[in-house]
């Protein structure tokens, strides 16, 4: 118990926010689109200096118990309205309930701290999605060096072994879910989760992963080139193909 307590005392959380900050104005056909921008204060058209990344880092206090502390990549989506207020805040990829609660509360505090996006100079409501990496380690440098890509790859490999060799779909799902917790935009892991849920007959969950995969521009044909025989041997493959056919 003393070792665990000491480890908890020494454990630091390192936070990196990958919000789309400082995105330049770009053209879409004949419409000039300016993305919304965080101001850190009540909406002021003349203030362009503040960073959402810094604001979140300064307010992120991850005080979970040692046994509950979790790392991964949290993804949150929300809408910035024409008056700088926020609405429709939702967690797309959850690290843990504690992190969900903390980040949602921080974002809610930024209500009216946004310069709204514009189409041809006219303020319009726009959707924004931010991804935030929460890393844990004995020291800050250890936390910073945590390789989420490698961790996700290891769980993807273990999940594939559980699914194709051991035929243990539930255990495979846990590994693929962990892979997605670390890398929420990994199309391969999302596809495998859709396949696993289809194999279990869980159509709603499978459809959710198919939607996320498709929204990222995923091409299932490319993935299936390497996994063709293994994938098609599963009972859920036909159902999964039907779900993709409706997209």
C-alpha positions, -999 to +999 in steps of 0.1 A: +000+000+000+029+024+008+044+018-026+011+026-043+006+057-023+041+069-031+035+062-068+003+082-066+021+112-050+048+111-077+024+106-106+019+137-128-006+143-156+007+158-188-019+174-210-017+183-247-046+199-265-048+195-303-075+220-310-074+235-345-060+269-334-049+297-357-065+281-388-063+306-417-092+318-437-098+294-466-120+294-497-148+269-504-161+274-540-173+311-539-178+313-501-150+327-479-151+307-447-134+319-414-134+293-386-144+303-351-117+314-327-114+311-289-107+345-272-105+334-235-127+364-225-162+374-233-164+377-271-145+407-284-140+411-321-107+428-316-090+401-295-072+374-314-044+365-290-057+337-267-053+300-270-079+273-261-049+249-256-035+271-229-068+277-213-076+240-209-041+232-197-043+259-170-077+246-158-071+209-161-069+195-125-069+157-128-072+146-092-085+110-097-074+083-073-044+063-084-064+032-091-089+052-112-064+074-131-067+068-169-049+082-199-059+084-235-072+109-261-104+126-253-124+140-282-152+165-277-174+181-303-195+213-299-211+241-318-200+278-316-231+300-322-232+334-338-230+352-304-200+333-292-219+309-270-216+271-271-242+244-275-245+207-284-213+198-264-208+160-266-180+136-259-170+117-290-142+096-275-141+091-237-109+086-217-129+081-184-160+096-167-137+117-146-120+133-176-154+137-194-168+156-165-137+178-161-133+188-197-170+194-202-170+217-172-140+236-186-157+240-220-189+251-205-169+279-188-159+292-222-194+300-231-194+334-249-156+333-251-156+326-288-154+347-319-179+330-342-171+316-376-182+335-407-193+329-442-185+359-464-182+380-433-215+370-419-214+351-385-228+316-387-230+287-362-201+262-368-192+228-353-157+223-338-140+191-326-110+191-303-087+161-293-069+162-260-042+138-250-040+129-213-007+112-204+003+098-171+038+090-158+061+090-128+076+123-139+065+149-165+092+138-190+081+102-187+045+112-193+055+133-223+073+104-239+044+080-237+039+068-273+001+065-278+006+052-313+027+023-301+003+015-272-026+015-296-008-007-320+000-033-293-037-035-283-048-037-319-025-067-324-038-084-292-074-077-302-068-093-336-053-124-320-083-127-296-107-123-325-092-144-353-072-170-334-090-174-300-125-165-313-131-145-281-149-115-294-156-098-261-119-098-251-110-086-286-134-056-282-117-046-249-084-044-268-098-025-297-116-001-274-083+006-256-067+012-290-094+038-299-091+054-264-055+062-273-060+069-310-097+078-316-091+085-353-075+052-361-097+038-389-084+002-385-094+000-349-128+015-356-134-010-384-125-039-361-149-026-334-177-024-360-168-060-371-168-073-336-202-057-327-217-070-359-204-105-351-222-102-317-254-090-334-252-056-318-264-036-348-267-002-330-231-003-317-218-016-351-236+012-369-220+038-346-185+026-354-194+024-392-205+060-390-174+072-373-152+052-398-171+066-428-170+102-414-132+099-413-132+089-450-122+053-443-121+028-471-130-006-459-119-023-492-083-012-485-084-026-450-100-059-461-072-065-487-049-077-459-076-093-437-098-107-464-099-144-454-099-137-416-126-111-418-149-130-441-148-160-419-167-142-391-204-145-389-208-107-386-190-099-419-222-101-440-241-078-416-212-054-415-211-053-453-248-044-453-243-016-428-215-001-450-237-005-481-263+019-466-236+047-462 
